[in-house]
């Protein structure tokens, strides 16, 4: 009997040690994510947490822009972060500024710019350049984001309409800061709105019209990188591995995004 009790105590102690070891290994991963990948992270993070025991803390911020909540601004202020998820061009800048770890960039998804109207409104034809131009000129008000998609529209799309038309469109356009463009459209504050497709789809009260036509379209690559000074780089790398695994693809696709590995493979076949 004494021997059995000793064995039981030994096994119990071993079990407690393993439990404590698991708790010690669990980490909080602070993730700064731009809107393009934020909704996908909201769905994927709980799955990662359940599989690993790690906790993911999400912080929202745009890839660029003058807002104090933009990821570059947060990093320059020294806010704590383990992983950064934003447009690849902006992540490269943070790496060059030594605010993200060199060699840590991993491409996550390819994202297109889309358009929405208020729920119940007719979906206009934007399938061609001519049809899209007509929609822009006839719209009463237009919204665009303060990040990558909005920058592209203002710098590369609206100017191609012509000088007079450009000024006409800009006069009725609004840059939406620290909010989703679709939320403004849903409330009726703006007639049409543009943003990354993945930032439009989760918002209730709008109708998704579709991606803007090819002549104007710009695919943005969203990437992840380890933040300089990360306290949990290993847990962060585990999260990146999870996000780029085929098991994450269905939820990523559901958000209107294309996994980077699939996009690259498709391009090689063309």
Number of C-alpha atoms within 10 A of each C-alpha: 6 7 8 9 10 11 12 12 12 12 12 12 12 12 12 12 12 12 12 12 11 13 12 9 12 16 19 16 24 21 25 28 26 24 26 33 26 22 19 22 21 13 14 18 19 15 14 19 17 10 10 16 16 22 17 21 14 17 15 17 25 28 27 21 19 12 16 13 18 22 27 24 18 16 19 11 10 12 10 16 25 24 28 29 32 31 28 21 15 18 27 20 13 22 19 12 12 12 20 26 20 16 10 15 19 18 20 25 29 23 25 21 26 23 26 28 24 24 16 9 11 10 15 15 13 19 14 14 15 12 13 16 16 15 15 21 16 9 14 13 20 23 25 27 27 24 26 24 23 22 16 17 20 17 10 14 17 20 16 14 19 10 10 9 16 17 14 15 21 15 11 15 20 18 16 19 17 17 12 22 29 34 19 21 25 21 13 16 15 23 19 27 29 25 29 29 23 24 25 27 20 15 16 12 18 25 22 19 18 17 20 20 17 11 9 17 17 21 13 19 20 26 25 27 28 28 29 21 14 17 16 18 19 14 21 27 19 13 23 21 12 17 22 18 13 12 10 18 18 12 15 24 14 12 21 23 25 20 24 20 16 14 13 13 10 10 8 8 6 5
